[in-house]
Amino acid sequence: MPSASHSALRPPCFTMRPDGGNCETNQLWLEPGVHKCDFIGITCEELPIPAVTLEEALENPEEIPRHDDGSVDATTERMIVAIDLPENNMGGSLPQELMALPYLRRLGLWSNQIGGSLPTQLGRLTRLSSLHLDDNSLEGNIPSQIGLMSEMTNLFLDRNEGIAGRIPAELGNLSKLERLRLSNMSLRGPIPTTLGQLTNLVDLSLQNNRLSRSLPEELKNLVNLESLILSGNEFTGDIPMSWRSMSKLKRL
């Protein structure tokens, strides 16, 4: 049985044309003999990974052994750490193959025509630090499992008018988050008080949604916040006096 490192899935094949056609091949994509790390928009690094068989990995995909605790041997492999394919007129939906890229740190697919919903399995990408899916045609809700992505620093889902529902309280678990942009969507309900836990946040954009109720006092804890944009919503009441503690705020 080949090792899991040598049977990795090829990078996800998005629909590259809005008419639903197959992936284009004029930029090395899907060309025979081209390594996945040489595809346009793909960045790889040589990384140590567990030397487990594909059969072992498939038996328990949620608990693949770690190489750094000595329980299994390690091997070195070129692993995908970034996918950057913005403004490529891509359609279709986010493929499940993305969830099989455990070393992915950056996913940049902004300004395309990607539709469908955000898969709950995104929470498996615990090394992901930058997720740019803004300016697409996504719909549905923001899955609470995004709150499991503990390395996240930049989360951009803005300009997806089909995304509705509430802002998950679990986003407050993203302690390293610096930029959160959820503007020009169809979000409703209150701003979760848990966002006040994001003390590293410098940019919070929630404008042009259907957010309502009073502004939470807890945002006073965002002492590093420089930009807070809340216009175009349905809030009630006054701006809390306690927000004066946000001394770095330059744009409100």
Disulfide bonds with the S-S distance in Angstrom:
Cys13-Cys23 1.89
Cys37-Cys44 2.04
